[in-house]
Amino acid sequence: MSDKVILRLSNGMGNQMFMYAAAYAISKLLNRELFIDEETAFSGNKISKYGLNALNFTSKIAPKNLKFLNLNGYLKRKLTIKIDKFRKNKSFYIEYKDKNKITFYDDSFLKKNFAKNLFLEGHFESEKYFHKFQDEIRNEFSFKHKDTFLNNPYYKLIKESNSVAICIRQHRFSERFRTLNSDDLSKSKTFTNEQINYVKKSVDIIKTKITNPKFFLWSNDYNNLINHFPENKFTMIMNDEHISQDKKIGLDLFLLSQAKNHIVIPSAFNWWGCWLSTNDEKIVYRPSNNYFSNFKIHNKNFWPEEWKVL
């Protein structure tokens, strides 16, 4: 195949997985070869970094000439996008957002004409993009260090119990490297408290559905959570802080995917941990789209239909 799709990766691990899965499916449907730009969006980025190297994906890394690197690349990309409006065969397919920055599953790429090199950008946070290829995606997202992960002490605890995975994301609006204000801190605190309340409600429901459930909790910050989730009832997944960050992210995602049941928050990382679970009888609870007072899910098709709404 001489025609290509070049995916520009960005953001955190879970976001990158959505992007890759959608791009994989789009490239198959368009009969093109997929290349990954793992560099452009992460150059000088202090917040997020390329993370798919923890997975066994099969697509190729894009060569330098298919990336928009440095200032010259930035200007070239901007100019190409502007010129693209007047071209019959488009060089870019960028995920559409409405005036409220809300996206949704869109298959219009099947009806468009594209140049030989198609640059793909967007978050594409919906299973609908890759549902037809889900078995292939599971293979693409197998773990490079699985043999090592199987020796992790939490693995046996999760596999040999009626495990329920829980995630809490703290500092949602105050974690970026910028000048913080009281509004950021207040929104983060509210979001954390609302997650805790949602999880507690879900735990009570799970207890009526599952015999002797065991609850395992992942978080980016465990401070103060023990006040809400005591150690005699919840196991905090706190892996060795001395392993590399790349390997730790892969390990956390692997362990999350091994749980038999899930209480899911609106987090791409958490979403993938649940989706990769191979338990066909898993119980999954997720919050309604308007559950959180200051947080919006940006894709209307974010949640799989079979996940139960609290």
N, C-alpha and C positions, 0 to 999 in steps of 0.2 A: 504494500500500500504506500503510495507516494504522498497521498494527502494526509495531513496531520491535524490533531487537536493538541494545543499547548495550554495546559492548565496552570494558571498562576495561583499557587498556594499562599495562604495567609492565616493569621489568627492562631488559636490554640489547637491542640491535638484533635479534639472532637470536631471542630470546624473543618480542619484539614481532611478528616475522614469523610465528612459529608461531601466536600468538594471533589475528592478523589472518586468516591463511589458514583456520583452523578456524572463526572467526566468520563469514567470508565464506560458507563452505560451509553452516554451520548456518542462516544467514539465508536462503539460497536454498532449503534443504530445508523450512524453516518458512514460506516465502513472506512474508518480512518485509524491511523496509528496514534496512540496517546503518548505524549511527552509531558514530563513534570518540570515546571519551573519552581524549584525549591529554594531559590536564591533572591529573586528581585524584591519580594515583599518583606524579607527578613533582614536585608542588609541594613545594619545600624539600628535594628529594632530591639529595644530594651525590654519589651513586654513579653513577646512571644517568639518562639523559634521553631524551625522545621522539626517535625516529630515523626514523620512516617517511616523513618529509617529503623524504627522498632518493629516494623511489620514486613512480611514477605511479599510485598506487591511486585508485580512483574513488569510494569511499564518502565520506560526508559527515562532517565534524567535528560532534560532538554540541553542541547549544546548552547554555548554562549550567544551565538548569533540568533537564537530564538528566545532570548531574554531581553528585557528592557532595563539594563543595568546602568547605574550611575546617572548623572545629570543628563547626559546625552540620550540615554535610553528613556529616561522619564519624559523628556521633551518629545522624543520620537513617538512614544506611546500616545501622548496627548494629541499630537498632530494627526496620527493615524486614525484615532477614534473620531476626530472631527471630519476628516476626509471620508471616512467610512460611510457617513450619512448619505453620500452622493454616489456610492458604488453599488453596482448591481450584485456583485459577489463580495459579500462582507468579510472582513478580516477579523472582526470581533463579534462574539456573542456574549453580552453582559446581562446578567440576571436583572429582570425588570423589578423596580420598586415603585409603589404608588406614592402619593404625596405624603403619606404617613410612614414611609419607609417599610411598608409591609410587602412581603413577597408571597408567592404561591407556586404550586407546581404548574409549569408552563411547557407544553410540548411544541411550541411554535418553531423550535429549531428544526423540526422535521420538514417544515414547509419553506425554509429559506435557502437561498443560494450562497455558498461560501467560497472564499478563495482557498488555494491549496493549503495555506497555513492559517488555521482558525485558532484565534486566541480566546480562551474561555475564562470568564471572571464572574464570581458570585459565590454565595454561600450554599445555595441549593439544598436547604435543610428539610428535605422530605424524602421518605422512603419511596414515594411514587416514581422518582427518577430512575431508581435502580431495582425496583421490585422484580422485574423479569430476569434479572441477573443476580439474584440474591445468593445463590449457591456459589457463583464465581466470586462475588464480593467477600463472602466468608473465607474463601481460600486466599484472596488477596490480603485479607486482614488477619491471617494467621500470624503467630508471634515468633519472631526470630529466636528469642531466648526461652522458649517454652520448656525445654529440658531442665534449665536452671530454675525456672519458676515453679516447676512441680515439686521442688525441694523446699519451697517456702513453707514455714510452719502454719501459716494461715490457710494454705490450700487444703490440707487434710480436714481442718475444722469446717471449712465451707462445704466441701464435697460430702462429708459424712454426717451432715445434719440437714434439717429442713431450713436451710439458710435463706435469709431475707437480706438483700443488700439495700443500704440506705446511704444517700449522699447529702451533705450539707455544705453549701458554698458560702463562706463568710467574706466580708469586705467587697461585695459585688460592685459597689459604686465608688469605692475608695482605695482600690488596689493599684491603680495606674500611677505612673511616675509623673505627677503633676501637682500643682498647688491645690491642696484640699481645702474645702470649705465646710461649714457646719451642715450644709444641706447634703453633701456627699456622705458624710459620716452618719447622718440621721437616716438617710435612705438605705444605707448598708445595714444599719442596726434593725430597721423595720423589716427588711427583706430576710435577714437571718431569723428574727423572731417569728415571722410568718412561715418560714420553712419548718422551724421547730414545731409549731402548732399543727401544721399540715402532716408532718411525719408522725406526731403523736396520735393524731386521729387515724391515720393509716395503720399504725401499729395495732391499735385497738381492734380495727376491722380484721386485720390479718390473723390475729389471735383467735377469732371465731371461725376462720376458714382452714387453718393449718394446725395439725397436731404438733405440739412442742416446737414452735418456731424458734430459731436462733438468729438474732439480729446482729448484723455486721455493719459498721459505720465507717465511711470514708469522708475526709474533709481536707480542705487546704489549710485549715487552722482549727486545732482541737481545743484551744483555750476556751474555757467556760462551758463547753459542751457536756462535760461530765456532770455538771449540775442538773442537766436535763436528761441525760442518758447514762445512768449509773453503770459502773463496770460489771456488776453482778448480773445485769440484764442485757448489756450491749458490749460487743467486742469492737474496740477501736482498731482499725487497720493502720498501724503505724510502722511502715517498713524502714529498713536501715537507712539512716540519713547519709551514710557514707558512700552508698552506691551512686553512680552517675545519675543525673537528673533524667536523661533519656531512658535509661534502663528502669528507673523508678516509675516513670509514667507508664511504660509498657507493663511493668509488674502490676501496678494498681489496676490498669484496665483489664489485664488478664484475670486477676482475682475477682474483680467485679463481674466479669462475664461468666464465672463459674458458679455464682449464686443461683439457687433454684427459683427464687422469687425476688421481686424488686418493688421498692417504693422510689419512684423517680421524680426528680425535680427538673425544672426547665434548664438543663445543662446539656450541651452537645456531648461532652465526655460521658456523663451519666447515661444519656440516651444510647450511646454505642455500647457501653458496658452491658446494658439490658438487652439490646438488639442482638448482640453476639452470643447471648446465652442459648445453649442448645436444648434446654428443657422445654419440651413441647407442651407440658402441662403447667408452665409457670403462671403464677398470679402476678399481675403488674398493676399497680395503682399510680396514676399521674394526676396532677392538679388540673383544675379547669383553667381555661385561658384567662379568666379574669380573677383568679384566686389571689394573686399578689397585687397589692395596691400601687406599686410604683415600678413594676416590671412587666414588659410586654414581650410575648413571643412573636418574632418577626416573620415567621412563615405560617400561613393559614393551615398548611398541611403537615405541620411539624410532627404531630403525634400519630403513630399507627392506630388504626381504628379499633383494634382488639384490646388495646390497653384501657383499663377501667378508669373512669373519671371519678375523682373524689369531689 
